[in-house]
Structure formats: structure tokens, C-alpha cells
Amino acid sequence: MQSTASIATDEYERRMANLRNQLAADDIDAIVIWARGGGTVERFANVQYLCGHYPFFPIIRDVPGAWADRGYAALVVTHDSAVLCSDDRFSEPRAVTDHRALDVGNGETLGDLIASVLAGKRRRIAVCGTDTMTARQFDHLEKAVAPVGDGELVIVDDLVERLRSVKSPGEIAMLEQAGAIADASFRAALDVLRAGAREADVVAALVAEATRSDAVVANAFVATFGDEADGLPDGAPTWSQRVLRPGDLFTVDFSGAYRGYFFDLARSRVIDRAPTDAQASAFALAQDSVNAAVAAAVPGATVSDVAEAADELLRAQDYDFAGAEFQAGGHGLGLGFEAPWIRTGDPRPIEVGMTLALERFVIRDGTGATFERNIVVTEDGPRDLHPVIDIWSEN
């Protein structure tokens, strides 16, 4: 499955300009943006968003003489420079003034970088991505900033994520391609989703098709409900060798990324039989609540409005919110699972260009079903990034 979708260099430059405008608005002189790579859903998004760099090497702790914090990257941005530090010597980042192939976990190296890049500008320094850092790495950063005198280190972990929320046409094209890959994967899985197959066989079909289409698989959370099923997975892998039986209700929440941009879709199917009343009721509640949230995701609404549209329907059907598998009705979707998180009480406006994954898992009366859609908000309202097959009713 070939695609011409890509992010142009001038878009990275606009993103960097937007970041600098935000730094000025927040009275920040410089920001150190950390990234962690080496895994399918590792925390690479902020650095990739700003300069196109993905730290691909697996995360390995510092072992003197062998490794030096492989798989990390640090992007240091001031109002007139942007320096990428990574152990990947072959990367070709965009919108940076300097690319230094060095290990970012080395305290002296990082201190030298801070001193040279931030010379004369080190009054207020921000760090973004502390969740991707080890305690030792953060300690090095604090020590590098300490000599500044009246310098201040502030944590702004959501600053770049806020900038990422509204997607460009190029990003939407990437997400549409990701959705097309998910659709092809579910269609491939449907060919093996029958009695006698194992949960693992279905996941293998999903993964194989996604891999052939240049996607990287993040998760395949499988739960099967039936007379001899265990329900939700417990531990890794998130599927089993269990053989599917007629009448089982199979569910999977499948996610992955195409060039860093994600799909995240959940589907359900009863194996080789018509659904029972309980199965049909669970699926209808999951699907109807998601569709209600999608319908509410219009420009001018708020995140709370979207959440409440689903919650109102769920409350009417005595849905157990306290026992829910996920305490939100979805999340932003882009270079990962991101803000906004779909919960009541969030006044953030829904804007044109937002991309959302709206989802619900309903467990009741001894069975369970799940459903999820990936949408983009347009001036005319929400639409699916790609029309992905609903395997519930497909023959």
C-alpha cells in the first residue's frame, strides 16, 4: 500500500516558529526537549514534530564502554538557534541550525552544550518531556543550568503537545494513510476470524498486513468473552493461544503508526453465530455512545460537550463508569495518543484540524464489546480519517 503523504521542510520551519512564539509568550529564553525512541510507541513525538528526527535505537541504560543512553535525543531551541543532539549520526533533521552526534546522557557533554548554545540567554530555561528522562539525566540537566546564577529551570511537559493538537493538511494525509492501513489490516484479520482460529492467529493477520504496508504496530489488546473465555488480558502478550469457539465475542483494540502518525481502532465480532441479546446490547451501547461523541465533535463545541454526549447516553443505560476500563471517552491522535483527553469538565474548544480517537468498551451481563473511530474535525463537522470496516456485521 503505497502513499505519497509526507511533511514538507517548510512545515517544520513553521512549527519551529510557532514554538518560538510560544516561548516568547511564556517568557522562556530556551527550551530543552527530550525524546526517547527505540520502541513502537516510545516518547519521540515532540522532537519528531519539530524537526523530523526519530531516535530509533532501543533504549539501553548507560553501560560505560558499551552504551551511553542509546535511543534518546535532545532538541535545544532558543529564539535564534535549534540544536539536535542524538547518537544517530545518519539522521537528516529539518529546521535545525546544528546536528551534533553525541550521547545526550553524558553530564559533561550536556553541560557543554547548554553553555555554548544558551550563552547569554540562560535566564529562564524550560524542559519538555521529563517523562522520557531518567532521574540521572534530569540531574545532569539541573547541574548544567545551575551555574547560570539567577537562572530558572521550569517543566513544561505539555507545551509542544498543545502545538501539535491542530493538524496540518500534510499531517491529516499521514493519518488518513494510517487509517487505510488499519482498514486493510482488519479486512485481513476477518479472513481468519472464525471458530478454530486462535486469538494469536487473528493478531498475526493484523500485524502482517500492517507490516506489509510500512506501519509499525503498537498494541493489539485482545479480549474474548464466552463460556470458556477469560475476558480482559492480564500481562504480555495481550492475546493468547486460546481457540475461538462459536458464539464467543472477540474484541481487539489495534493501534500502530505510519511514519510516526497513528491509527487506533477497536472492533468486536461474534464468532460464527448471531449475537445474543446481551452481546448485541453491549455492542450497541459501545457503538452508539461513540457515534454520539463523534456527532458532537463540531467546531465551537468543547471537549466536555463531546464527552457529555456519550456519557448522557451511557447513563441512560446504567453504564458502570466506576468500573470502566478507560476513564475517558477517547483522546487526541497524531504522533501518539495525546491531548485532549475526552472528559467532562474540560472547556477546551474543539477546533478545525483536531484529530480524535473516540472509543468505548462496555462490559456487562457477562460479556463485553468495544468500538472506536478516528476522526478529523472539519469546517463542515467531523468525518472519519478513513472509513474502516466494522467487522461486527460484515459477512
N, C-alpha and C positions, 0 to 999 in steps of 0.2 A: 504494500500500500504506500505509494509514493506521494509526497507532498512538497510544494514549493514554499510553504509557510516559513518565514524567517523574521528576525528582528534586525532592522537596519541600523547601521552605525550611528546615524543622526538621532535615532530614538534613544540610544544610550546617552548621547550627549544631552538631550532634553531631560532625561531622568536625572542626570548629574546636576544640571542647572536647577531642577526642582528641589533637589536635596539641598543645594547651597542656599536657595531662597528660604527653605525651612530652617536651616542653621542660623541664618541671619535673623529670622523672625523669633527664634528661640534664644538669641544671644549666645550662640555656641560658636567658638572660634575654630574648632576642629572636631572631627568625629573619627573614632576607630571602629570599624565594622568588621565583626568576626564572622567566620563561616566554618562549618565543619562538613566534610564530604565523605566519600567512600562508601555510602550506602544509598539505597534507593529513595529514602525519604529523609536523609540527613539534612541538617540545617544550613543549606547552601544558598537559600533563596535571596537574601538581601544583597550578597555580593554578586550573584549571577544577574540579578535585576539591574544593578548599576553598571556593570562592566562586562557581562557575558562570561565570567570565569566560573567554572565548576571545579572545586578541589576533589578530584576523582579518587585519590588513593585511599585505601581503607584506613580507618582510624587505628593507630597503634601508639601506645604511650611511649614517652621518651625513654629510649634504652641507649645509654652512651656507647658510641662506637658502632651502633647498628641503625637506630632510628632516631629521629628528632621531631616528635609530634607530627608525623606524617598525616596528611589528609586535612590540614587546616589551612585557612587563608585569612589574611587581614588586609582590609582596604582602608587606608588612611586618607581622609578627604579634608582639605582646608578650602578656603574661599578662592584659592588660585592654584591648587595642585591636587592631584589624586595619585597615590602610590599604592600599587598592589604588591603584597608580599605573599609568596606562595612557594612551595617546594617543587611546583610543576614548572620546569624550565621551558616547556614547549607550548604553553598556553599563549594565546594571542588576544589579550583583553582589549576592549574598546573603551574610549573615553577616559583613559588614564594617562598621566604625564610620565610615569615611570613604572616599570615592572621589575621587581627585584626577586630573584630566585634565592630565597633564604628560608631557613626554618623559623616559623613565627613563634615557636615556643621557647626560643632561647632568650633569656632575660637580657643579656648584654646586647644582643642583636636588636631586640625590640627597643631597648633604651637608646641605642644609637639612632635608630630610625626616628623615634619621637623627637630626639634632639635636632636632627637635621631637617626633617620635614616641617616640624612645628616651631622652628626657631623664630622667636619674636612674636609668636601668635598663641602662646600657650597659657592664656588666662583661664579659659573655660573649655575643657575637653570632655566630649561625650564618648560613651562606649555603647555600641548597639550589638546585641547578640550574646549577652552574658550567659544565656542558657546553653551556648555552644562551647563554652570555655571550661577548662579545668580550673580548680582553685589555684594551682601553681601559676597558670597562665595569667589569671587575673592579678595575682600578687606581683608578677613581673610588670604588668601594665601600671599598677598603682605606684610601684617604685620608680618607673620611668617618668611618671608625671610629677612625683613628689618634689624634685628639685626646682620646680617652677616658681617656688616662693608663694605667691598668692594664688597659684593655680588651683583649679577645682575639677574633680572628676565626677561626672554625672552619668547615671544609667538611663538610657532612652531606648529600651528594647523594642518598642513598638513604632519608633519614628519612621523607619523605612517601610515597614509593613503598612502604615497608613498611606504612604505614597503609592504603594502597589495596588491598592484596593480598586481603583478605577482603571480598567484595562484599555490599552490602545487597540486600534484595528489589527495590528500585527500580532498582539498577544491573543486577541479573540480568535484569529485564524489558527494559531497554535492550539488553543483549547478546543476549537472545532475539530481539528485533526485528531486530537486526543480522544474526543467523543466518538469519532468514526472508528478509531481503533477499538474502543470499548464495545461498540456495536458489533464489529466483526468478531470480537472475542466471545461475546455472549452467543452469537449465532453458531460459532464453532462448538461451544460447550453444549448447546441444545442438541447437537447431533449425538452426544454420548449420555445425555441426562435422562436415563431410563433405568428401570429395575435391572439389577445385576451389576450395574456400574458402581464403582467406589467413589466416595467423595473425592479422593485423590485423582481419579480419572477426569472428573469434571474440572478440577483446578488445573490439571495438566493441559487440558484443551484450552482453557482461558489463557494460561501463561504462554503456551506455544504460539497462539495466534498473535498475542500482543508482542512477543519477541520478534516474530517474523516481520512485524510492522514497525520495528525500531522503537518500541516502547519499553520502558523499564518497569517491571511490576513492583508495586509497593506492598500491597496487602491482598489477601483473599481470605476474608473471615467467613467461615462456613458454619452454619448451624442447621441440623436436621431434626425435625420433630416427627416422632412416630412411636409405635408401640415399643420398639427396642432402640430408640434414639436417645442420645444424651443431651440434646439441646445445644446450648451455647458451648463453644470450645473453651478448654481450660489448659493454657500452655501452648507451646510451639511443637509442631506446626499447628496452624489454625484450621486444619482439616484432618481427616483421619482415613484409615483404610476401611471404614465401615461400608458395607454393601447396601446400596439403596434398595428399598422394598416398595412394592405397590402401595400407594396411599401415604407414603412419607411426604412431609412438606420440607423441601430442600430450600435453604436460603444462602445467599452469598453476597457479601459486600466487597466489591472488587475495585481496586484503585491502582493507578500507575501513572507514569509520566512520559510524555513525548517531548524531547528536548527540554526537559525540566517542567513543562506545563502539564497539569494533572487532569485526569478523569477520576471520578469517584461515584460509582453507581451500585445500587443494591437491588437485587431481584429475588423473586421467590417462585417456586413451582411445585405443584403436587405431582408425585411420580405415578404415571400410568393409570390414574383414576380421576374421576371427577372429585372436586373438593367437597369435604363435608361442610355442614353448616358452620361449624366452629372455625374451620380453616378459611372458608370464604369470608366470614365475618372479620377475622384477624387481618386478612389481606386488604379487604375493602377499607377498613379503618386506616391502615397504613397508607394506602394509595390516596384515599380521599383527603386525608389530612395534608399530605404533601402537595396535592393538587390545589388545595385551598391556600397554602402558603405561596405557591407559585403565582396564583391569580392575584395575590395581594402585593407581590413584589413589583410595584409600579413606581415610576419617578414621582417624588413628592410624599410617598409613604415613608414610614420609619421602619427600622429593624424590628422594633416592638410590634408594629402593626402586622408584619409578616408572621412573627411568632404567634401572635394572638389569634390570627386567622386559623391556624392549625389547632391551637390549644382550645379554642372555643368548640370546635368540632369534637375534639378528643374528650373534653369534659362532658359533653352531652352523651358520650358513650361509656362513661365511667372508666376512662383510661387511668391506669395507675402511674401517675407522674413520679411518685417517690421511688418506684421500682424500675424506672426506665433505664435502659442500657446506656443511654447517652442523654445528658441533661441539657440538651439544646435541640432545636429543630433543624440544625444544619450549620453551615459555615461558609465563609468565602472560599473561593477556589482559584488557584493560579499557580504560582511556583511552590505549591504545597497547600496544606489545609491552613487557612488564615482567617483573620478578621474580615467581616464582622461575624460574630457567633450569634446565631439566631435565637434570641431570648427576649422575653417580655421585659419592659423597663428600659430598653436601650433606645435612646432618642435619635440615634444616628440616622440621617436621611438615606433613603435608597436613591442611588444616582445612576444615570445612564452610563453604561460601561462596566458596572459591577457584575461580577460573575459569582454565582452562588451554587452550592450543593445543598439541596433541601431534602431531608431524609426523615424516616420514622421506622422504628422497629416496635411492633406490637406483639406482646406475649400475653396470652390469656386462654383460659379454658384448656390448658394442657397442650397448647400449640402456639406457633408464632409465625409471623411473616414480616417482611421488610420491603421497603420501596424507596427509591431515591432518584431525583432528577438533577441534572446540571444545567443551569440556565444563565442567560445573559440578559441584563436589563437594557431595553432599547427605548427610544422615544415613544414607540407605539406599545410599550409594555414588555413583559417577559417572553422569551422564547427559548426553547431547548438549544443548547450549543450544537447538538446533533441529535436527531431522532433515534434513540437507542431502543432496540427491540424490548418489548415487555414479554418475557418468556412465560408469564403466568397463563396466558390464554392462547399462546401460539401452538398450532398443531405440529 
